[in-house]
Amino acid sequence: MERELRRRFPDICALVGRVNGVKVGRSEERLKRFAEGIYDEVRRSYKLESLKDVPIFRTYRDFFWRAGIDPTKVRPAAEALIRRVLAGKPIPSVNNVVDAYNLASIKTCIALAAFDEEQLKGELTLRFAREGEEFLGIGMRKPMRLGGGEVVVADEEKLVAIYPYRDSDLSKVVESTKNVLLLVCGVPGIGWDLLARAGEVALGYITEFCGGEARHEW
């Protein structure tokens, strides 16, 4: 983690896990049935009109404001997924790995990201963006030029995420992916124990529905 980022956000924390040997493909019926059970839990547990006031989502929103992101326009990842469920909108199916960790994010309310590890160069660093750096997010037609100061995740060559809500198209999980790096995205005010639990849930869901061998670094 970059020193300047640590100075501004001294208690920010992100955890890393890995799943080697996954089999990426379309989500099978077993995963879809499992998802419906989690959606039912969401409908019993939350109300759409009060979702933004759930403490963990309020904590992410507070970080977004401090990081220069308007959370009324760009919602924290887990909140956005839960909001879709409560509004009766489908969660888009990407592939079994992405679908599995999205369910873990819904279950735990923690933001998660996953990358094709073969597309990463060296270690990941959490830092502030530099003025003029370019980022091509998933679904973007062309790269965006950053103004500097955004919180980002970078490898030794490129940006791989705007933290903690948008991942790079260059390192996304696709059908040819064999090894996945999971990032558990914490913000100030969310403890290590909640992040570790979310990571365990996500690794468990991925290995159950996508195979592979999981390990974590926390």
N, C-alpha and C positions, 0 to 999 in steps of 0.2 A: 504494500500500500504506500502511495506517495506521501511524503512527509507533510506537505501542505494540506492535503486532504485530511490526514490524521489530526493536524492541528485544528482545523475548522470543525471536524466531526470526530472528536476523540473516542467516542464509544461506538462508532460504526463497525459492523462486523459482517463478513461474508464467508461462507463455508464451501468447501469443494468436496465433491464425491465423484466417483467414476463407475461406469458399468462397461466392462469389456465383453465383446462377443455378442452384442445384441443382434436381434433379427428384426429389422425395420420393415414394416409393411402396413397394409390396411388393418384397421382395428377389427377384431373378430367379435362375434356375437357375445362371447363371454365378457369381454371388456365393456361392451355396450350395455349389457345388463348390470354390470357392476356400477357403471356410471349412473344409471337410473336410480340405483339405491342411494348414491351420494346426492343426486339432485333432490330426491325426496327428503333427505336430511336437511338440505338447504332450505327447502320450502317450509319445513317445520321450525327452523331455527331463526330465520331472519324475516324482516319486513322491508320491502323496497324503500319505503319512505324514510326509514330510520337507519338504513345501511351505512350511510356516511358517518354516523355517530358511533358505530362499533369501535371500541378503543383501539384495536390493532389497525383498523383502516384509518382512523384519525391520526395515528402515529406515522403511517406511511404518508398521509396527506401533508402533515406538518413538514416532513422531510422534503417532499416535492416542492412546497413553497420556498423552503430555504435553498433548494438547489435550482430555483428558477423555472420550475415546471408548474403550470396551473392545473391542479388536480380536478378542477371542475370540467376541464377539457380532455386531459389525459389522466385517466383514473388508474390507481394502483392495480396491478395485474389481477390479484385474487378478487378484489372488489369488483372489477370489471366483469370477470367470469361469473361471479355470484349474481351480479346485477342482471346479466343475461338470463340466468336460470329463473330468477324471480319475475322477470318481465315476460317469461314464456317464449324467449328466443332460443334457438338452438345454439349449442356450442359447436363451431365448425370443427370437423374432423380433419386433422392434418396427416398424421400417421400414428401408429400405436404408441411410439415413444412419447411424442408430443402430447397425445391425448392422455396418456398415463400420468405424466407429470403435471398437466393441467388439472387433473382430478386431485392430485396431491396438493396442489395450490389451493383448490377449492376447499378441500378437507381441512387444511391447516391454517388457511388465510395468509400464508407466507408467499412472497414473490419468488418464483423459481425460473431459472433459465437453463438451457442445455445446448451444448455445442458438439459438433463432430470433431473429436479430438485430433483426427488426422489433418484437419484444416487449421489447427492452431500451431503457432511457432513459439516455442519456449513457454515460460511461465506467464500467467495472467497477472496484471497489475490494475488495481483500482486507483484512479487518479482523476485530476481535472483535465478536460480537453484543452488543447492548444488552439489558438485562433487560426482558422483556415483549414484545420483537419477535416477530412471528408469521411462521411459515414453512409453506407448503403444498408438501410434496414430492410427486413423482410417485407416484401410487398411494395417496396419503393421502386419507381421506374428509373430514377437517377440518384446519385449520391447527394446528400445535403452537406453544405459547408457549415461547420460549427463556428460559433462566435468566440469560443474560448470560455472556460469556466464551467461547462457542463460536466457532471460526474459521469465518467465512462469507464468501461473495462477494455483493456488493450492487451494484446500479446506483443511480441517483440517487433512485429511488423505493421500491425494495423489495429483499428478499433473493432471490437467484436460485440459491443453492446453500449447503449446509452442506459446507464444504471438508474433504477432497476426495472425498466419497463419495455425496452425495445432491443431486439437482438439483430445481429448482422446477417444479411443474406449470404455472405461468403462462408460462414461457418455453421449454417443451420443443419439440423438433423434431417437427412434424406435417406432414401431406400438403400443407398450404397454404404451408409454409415455402419461401422462395426464397433467403434468405441466411442462412448459418450462421456463428456465431462458435464457434470451437474453443478450449477452454482446456486447456492441458497442465499438469497439476497436480503440481508438485514439492513435496518436503518437505526439511527439513534433512538433508544427507548425500547427496542425489542431485544430481549435477552438471548444469550447463547443457547439456553436450554430449549427455547421455542424453536430456534433455527435448527438445532440438532435433531429435534423431533421431526420437524418438517422434512429434513434431509433423509432421515430414516424411512419416513412414509414414502417419499418419492422414489428412493432406491428400491424399496420393497415393491411398489406398484410396477416400476419398470421391469424388474427381473421377473415378476410374476406373469406379466402379460407379454413381455418381449424377450425373455431369456437373458442370458449373460450372467456375468459374475460381478457383484458389486463390492466396492470398498470405499471407505471414506477417510478423510484427513482431519477429523476433529476428535 
